[in-house]
Amino acid sequence: MATKAKRFKGIESAFLVILLCAAVAVSVFIFILGDPANFANEDPVNGHPENMLGTIYKGGFIVPVLQTLFLTVIVLSVERAIVLMKAMGKGKTAKFVAAIKAKLANNDIAGAQALCDKQQGCVANVVTSVLVKYEQMEKDTRLTKEQKLAVIQQEVEEATALELPALNQNLPIIATLTTLGTLVGLLGTVMGMIKSFSALASDGAADSVALSAGISEALINTAFGIATGALAVISYNFFTSKIDNLTFAIDEIGFSIVGTYAATHEN
């Protein structure tokens, strides 16, 4: 009766994503930001930056690190968006849950399964697994009604446990980057300020080039750190909210299936 459930795991190795983002960030830092055309006298080391790209380059070696973190957040956020879009199925979850409850109220198991086949997604996967167990319990003559209800409830929990890890995958990394991006940006800021104070202290007079380089490094790294942390926070909270909604829908429909069996079966 049931079709095989399709689960969407997304990218399983976030480490490879980080390595790829690091390679892109380093390449951008060296070949685009460090292009001699971005500096006076075409000298990336001692020349004054003539545009924003050169200014960002002057942020120092912390810049590609922050770019790596920023790109990682973007890639993992897009990956989670694709996975969750597929996990939610082809229709609105609330409408699907209501339709399933209506089918169950009429004891139309075949109709409920047809809705699952059409909807797809993680909620439909859970319902499909539970409906199979539901029919098995209807045909079982050995167990008591209480035991059958316990078996159906256990199937709901097990099916849910199979779906949720795929939804939460990579979110802990995004949550870590929320703090890590800010801290690395702060580290770059401190290093830039150290350079600025060193320029002020040299021979009792300020070295304007060194002073501006230190300030640029501090501000660029601050900006990248804040941007990375802010994007990670928004991404993590958004996807967590979507997962909570799916979990609530699964709990609601699981309770409905158990309740329907209890109300419509004597044993």
BELTA-V734300 format. One line per field, one symbol per residue. ss: DSSP state (H for helix, E for strand, C for the rest). phi: phi as a letter, one per 40 degrees, with the letter a starting at -180 (. if undefined). psi: psi as a letter, one per 40 degrees, with the letter a starting at -180 (. if undefined). A space follows every 50 residues. Layout:
# BELTA-V734300
ss: ???
phi: ???
psi: ???
This chain:
# BELTA-V734300
ss: CCCCCCCCCCCCCHHHHHHHHHHHHHHHHHHHHCCHHHEHHHCCCCCCEC CHHHHHHCCCCHHHHHHHHHHHHHHHHHHHHHHHHHHCCCCCHHHHHHHH HHHHHCCCHHHHHHHHHHHCHHHHHHHHHHHHHHHHHHHCCCCCHHHHHH HHHHHHHHHHHHHHHHHHCCHHHHHHHHHHHHHHHHHHHHHHHHHHHHHH HHHHCCCHHHHHHHHHHHHHHHHHHHHHHHHHHHHHHHHHHHHHHHHHHH HHHHHHHHHHHHHHCCC
phi: .ccccbbbcgccbccccccccccccccccccbcccdccbcgfbccbcccb acccccdccgccdcccccccccccccccccccccccccgcbccccccccc ccccccfccccccccccccggccccccdcccccdccccccbccccccccc cccccdccccccccdcccdgcdcccccdcccccccccccccccccccccc ccfgbccccccccccccccccccccccccccccccccccccccccccccc cccccccccccccbbca
psi: diihhhihdahdgddddddddddddddddddddehdeeihefgddeihhe addddddeeaeddddddddddddddddddddddddddeaeihdddddddd dddddefgdddddddddddaidddddddddddddddddehediidddddd dddddddddddddddddeheddddddeddddddddddddddddddddddd ehfeihhddddddddddddddddddddddddddddddddddddddddddd dddddddddddddehd.
